Amino acid sequence: MADENKEIVIVDDKTIQEKIYFIRGQKVMLDADLAEIYGYETKNFNRQVKNNIEKFEGEDFMFQLTENEFENLRCKNFTSSWGGSRYLPNAFTEQGIYMLMTVLRGELAIRQSRALIRTFKQMKDFIIENQDFIGSKELVQIAIQTNQNTNDIAEIKSQMATKEDLKKVMDNFIDPDTYKHFLLMNGDKIEADVAYTKIYKSAKKSIYVIDNYIGLKTLELLRAAKDNVEIIVFSDNVKNKDMLTKNILNDFRRDYPNINLKMKVAGKKYHDRYIAIDY
C-alpha cells in the first residue's frame, strides 16, 4: 500500500521520460523517482523491494549506482533534487520496472504501472518508426530486448491476481453455513476465534491490540489471557452494530476484575487489526 500522506505524482509521458536515464548501456529509472510516482517514501519503497529481492536478482533488473555514476548523473542533469542524499540509489531497468508490478499492489500501483508501460512502448515505437537512423546491430539488440520484455510482461500478467481469484480466496475463509471466519496461522487454515485465543494465551506480560472495530466478542476472546498480563486496546471504536459501549465495557470489567484491561484511542491512523505480544 502506498504511503497515506505521500504526494502522488501525476504521471504523463513527459514526466516519465524526464526520469529515464541511460546508465551502463540501459534505460533505467531511480528508486526515488519510482517511489515518488507510486506514492511511497523512498525508504518504504526500497523495503518492499528488499522483501522481494529474489525477483530483482541480476543487473538486467536492478543495480546500485557507484559513487562515480551517481555524481556524473547529478552533474549531467544539473539537478539539486538529490542534493544531500547520503545513499547510492538503486537503478531499475525496464524489466525491473515490470517486475515491480508484481510487488506493488493496489489500484494506484496498477494505474501508475500502466502509464510506465505505455511510455516505454511509445519509446520503442519511435525507434521502430525511425529505424533508418539506427544501425542493424543496434536494431537486432532492440528486437531481442523487446521480445524479452514482451515475455516478461506476459509472465507478470500470468502471476497477477484477478478479482475472481481474490473472491475464491475470500470465500474459502468464510463458512457459508456457520458464518465462521478462518485465517492462516503458521501456514495452516484455522478458525479465527481459535487463533486469537491461542495468541492471547501465549502472552507472558503484555498484549497490545489495535482495532477500530471492537465489540463484546473482542473482550470475550481476551479472557484467554493469563492473569496479570497487561492488555491495552487501541481503538477509535468506529460505530457499527456490534460496537463496544461504555456499559458493556464496565460490565466486563466488573465480571472479570482479574483482567488488566486498558483502553486508548488509536488516533484515526489504523484500519487493519494488529496484535503485539510481549512488546
Helices and strands as residue ranges (DSSP letters): H 13-17, E 21-23, E 26-30, H 31-38, H 42-51, G 53-56, E 62-64, H 67-77, E 90-93, H 94-100, H 107-129, G 131-133, H 136-159, H 163-171, E 182-185, E 188-191, H 192-201, E 206-210, H 216-222, E 230-234, H 246-255, E 260-264, E 274-277
